[in-house]
Every structure is written in C-alpha cells, then in structure tokens.
Amino acid sequence: MPSPERETPWLQGDTVSPETANDWRAQGLTPEEWDPQRDWLVVVSHSCDLAAQDLEAEPWAEIMRGVPAEGPANGNLTWGKNPRKLQVEAASSAEVVTLSVHDRVRIPKQALEGHAPDQGRRLPAKDRTGLARWLGKRYFRAAFPDAFNDRVRPVTGRIRDFLKKPGGTVLAGLYLILNSDDELSPDDAYRVVLRGVMEVKDHNDEELKALALQAMKAVAGLLGQLPDVELEVWELVSTAEMSLDDLNYFQRWDYDDLSDRADGAARAVDP
C-alpha cells in the first residue's frame, strides 16, 4: 500500500480502470486498438518514479497492455520464461492476461492525476514483483553459444511439448551450466549441468513434484540422446535451494530459445 506521504496512489503493477482507459484513448494517449473495456492497462514504471514530483526528471509513466487469454495459461509464458510475452492470472479471478513487451506506450505522468488504480483488476503480489524482472530480461538475459543452440535444436520441439504438460508448467525455470561459452568445434562436446527450479510451495507438494520430475526426466533424456552434448547431471530443486552464488554459474535457459520452429529448421533471426 502507498505510504501516507506519497502524493500519488499509483504503484508499479497497478491497473487502469476502463473509464480511465477510455479517457486516455479519447485524448490520443493510447492506441486506438487498445480496448478500454476488454484490455488490462498496467502501469509498469517504477513506484519511485511515479511518486517523483520533479516532472523534468520523471515526466513519463509507462503503460503496458494486457489482453485476456482464451483458455488456461500457457506454461511456457508464465514465470517470465519467455522474454517477449508474459501470462499472469488475475488476483481476484481465474482470468489469464497476456502481456507483450512490444505493446506499451509512454504517457505524461500528469495523466494519472485525478485517477485511481482499478481495484477490480489486480495483479497478484508475486506477479507485480516478477513484472519488473521480466521487463529487464529484454535487455539482460543469457546468450548461449550458437553452436550449442544448433546442437540442441533437433530436440527442442519435443522438449517444448513436455514443458507444456502439467509437470512442465509448474517449473519456475530451467537453468544450465555449460563447460564453455565459446563456439566449440564439432569435435568438442558441450558438457551440461541441468537444473529445474520450482516454487517452494509447489516443491513441497509431492504430487506436483512427481509431475515435475517426470518432465525433467524427459528433458534430460532428450539432451542425453544428442551425440555432441554430454549431460553430466540434472536435478530438481526449490527456489529456496537456488542460492545467489548458484546464479554466478547457472544461466537461465529461456523457453524463448525453445522456439516453435520445426525440428531441424534453419536458425531464425531474432527480430
């Protein structure tokens, strides 16, 4: 909750009411295709920047559109697994909203004045926290060697299929250690350590943990089939067991790398 000293009620992750969204569209502040009644407009600027009174220093508020999804969440788009799209579930309902990193605008911060956050459309606390981390991944995320990506491409379609199943959707992320960040020659194998991470409460649920173990075994089995990739060890841990020191060695294997391209297809250029 905002402190009494703040002169604005707005915080990062707050959503805009349909009335406010309609007003902004009428003023030309947001695109015509943004539907004020259907779409979620989420404020993604940092809470301190929203509260800053110096408009020369912080003149803008950044707004991102979320579009309600049809059907349940896609596990490959939750937990920040994809750096371009994020799916979140509303705090007060089972509605799933899809956010795109490309679907955002800046508006004058004064446009927030006289309006209050929508209390009927709220993001869960964990997704408010995760939103900023996810946006940061657009500019800072692991880049594995092209030679490694090329070697695992023949099985990425099947890995992705396993990650869409219940066991894969409860994984908060996959992490890798490679023996080299270099572009190795075909004669040199990449040696890999694979780690799957689950949220603590899910890891403590024996049924969910068993499903995640099945997914991890399937992923490990597929990597183990590759002739020029040596999977040395794999494990499944909770987020409590993933230390800051571990992150000096492990790199997150974004599900975005496991693209929808057909197995064996030529490498696509990232737009």
N, C-alpha and C positions, 0 to 999 in steps of 0.2 A: 504494500500500500504506500502511496506517496506520503512523505512527511508533511506536517502542518506548515513547514517553512517554504515548501515548494509552491510557486505561483501557478503551476500548471498541474492538472490531474493526469497528464499523459505520461505513460511509461513505455519502454520498448516492449513490443509484443501485444500492445493494446489494439483492439479492432475498432473500426469506424462504424457508426450506425448507418442504416440505409438512408435516413434523412440527410445526414452529413454528406454521405457519398453522392447523393443526388444533387445537393447544393454545389459540391465541388465540380461535378460534371457540367452543371449549368454554367459555371464560371470558366469552364475550359481548363480546369486544373488537372483533370484526369481524362484518359482517352474515352472516346465515345463508346467503344466496345465494352468497357467495364460496366457491368450491370449492377446498379446500386442495390437492387433488391436481392439478387442471387449471390453476387460475389462478396467475399470477405476482403476488406481493405485493412491491411495490417501495418501498423507503424513500426518500422524497423530501425529508425535512428536510435542511438544510444540514449538512455534515460537522462544522463547528464547534459547531453547536447539539447535535448528537448527542454530542459529546465533553464538552460543558459539564457540570460536576459540580454546579452550583447548580440544584437542581430547582425552586426557586421562580422563578428567572429563565427556565429552559427545561424545563418539566415534561413536554412532549409530544413524540412522534415522529409524523410524518405519513406515512401509508401509502396507496399508490395501487394499485388492482387493474389488472392487465393480463390480457386474455382472448386466448388463442391464436386466430389468424385462420384461416379456411378459405381455402386457396389463397395465391397470392403477394401481396406488399404492394401496396396501392393507392397509386400515386404521389402522389395528392392529399393523402395523410395522412402522408407522410414529410417529413423535414427541417423539421418544425414549420410546414408550410404551412397547416395548419388549427389554429385556436386552441383547439378543443374536443377533438379526437381526434388521437392520435399513434400511428403504427405504427413499430415497431423490429424489427430482426432479431436473434435471439439471437447472442451471440458464438461459441458453440460448435456451433451447428446452423443450419439454414435456417428454423427456426421463426420465424414472424412473430407479434408480440404487439401487440394494440391497447389503448392506454391512453386512458381518458376523464378529462377534467379534473373531471367531476362525481362520479367513482367513487373517492372517497378518504375516509379517516377519520383521526381522531387517537386515539392510544393512549398510556397512561402510558409514559414513556421507560423506566421500570424493567422493562417487559415485554420489553425487548431483552436484559436481563441473563440470562446463562446460555445464550444462544443465539448462534449464529454465522451469518454470511451463507451462503447456499446457493452452493457453488462450481460446481454443475452448471448453474445458471441464472444467466447473467451477461449484462449489457448491454455492448455494445461501448463503448470509451472515448469515441468521438465522441458516442454517444447519452447517456452519463452527463453529458457537458458540455452537450449540447443540451437535456436534460430540464429543467434549471432555467430556461433561456432560454424554452423553450416554456411552462412554467407562468407565467412573468412576462407572457407575451403576453395572458393572460387579463385583465390589468389595464392593460397598456400596449401598445397597437398602433395603427397608423394608422387614422384615420377619414376616409374620403374624403367629399366633399360628396354629399348625397343626389341632387342634380341630376346629378352625374357618374355615380353608380351607376345612376340611372334611364336615362341615355343609353346606357350600355354593356349594359344588361340584354338587349336583343334578340339579342345575340351571345354572351352568357355561356355558354349551353348548348353551343354549338359550340366555344368556347374550352376549356371543361372537357373536352370529348371529346378534343381534341388533346392536352391535358395528361395524359390518362390513357394515351396511347400511349407507346411506348418513348422517343421524343425528349423528351416532357414529363416523364416520370418521373425523368430524370437531372438535371433542373433543380433546383437547391437553392432557387431562389426567383425571383419576378418583382418588379421594382421600378419605380416610376413617379415622374416629376416632373410635377406639374400647374402650369400657369401661374397658377392661383388656387385658394385653399382656400375661396372663397366659393361661395354658391349662385347661380350665374350664371343670367341670364335666357335664354330660348330663343334670343334673337338673338345671344348671345355664345357662341362655341365654346370648349371646353376644349382647350388645346394641350398635348400629351402627349409626354414622352420615356419610352421603354420600354427597360428593361434586363433581360436574362435572365442569371442567375448560375449557374455550375457549379462543383462541387468541382474543385480543381486537377488531381487525377489523372484525372478524367473529361474535363476540358477538354483534357488532353494526349493523350487517346485520340481519334484522328482519326475513327474510326467513330462513337463516341458523340457527338462534337462535331457531326458531319454530321447525325445524327438530331436533336440539339437545335436546330440551325439550321433544320431543316425545321419543327419545332414553333414556333419563334419567328417564322418567315416566315408561318406560318398565323395565329398570333395577331395579328401586325402587319397582315396582310391584312384580317382581320375588323374590327379597330379602324379601319383606313383606310376601310372602307365606310360608317362612321357619318357622317351629314351634319353633326352638331353636335359632333364630336370630331375634332381635327386631330392626327394622329400626325406629329410633326416628325422624329423619328429613332428608330431602335431598334438595339440591339446585343446581342451575347452575349459575356460576359467570364467569367474565372475568379474565384474568391473572393479570390485574391491581388491582383487588379486592382480590387477593390471596397474603396476606402480608407475610413478613418473620416471623412474630410472629405466623401466622397460621401454618407455617411449623414446629413449635415446637409441634403441636398437631396432625395435619393431616399427614398420611403416604400415599405415592403414592401406588395405587393398580395396580401393573404392569399387563398389559394384558397377560404377560407370565404366570401369575398364572391362567388365564382362558384358560387352555390348550385345545388341540384338543382331549384329551381323551374323550371317550364316557361317557355320564352322568352316574354317579354311579360306574364308573370303579375304580379299586383299585388304590391307590396312587402310582404314578411312582417316581422312584428315580432320582433326578436331576443329570445328568452326570457331 
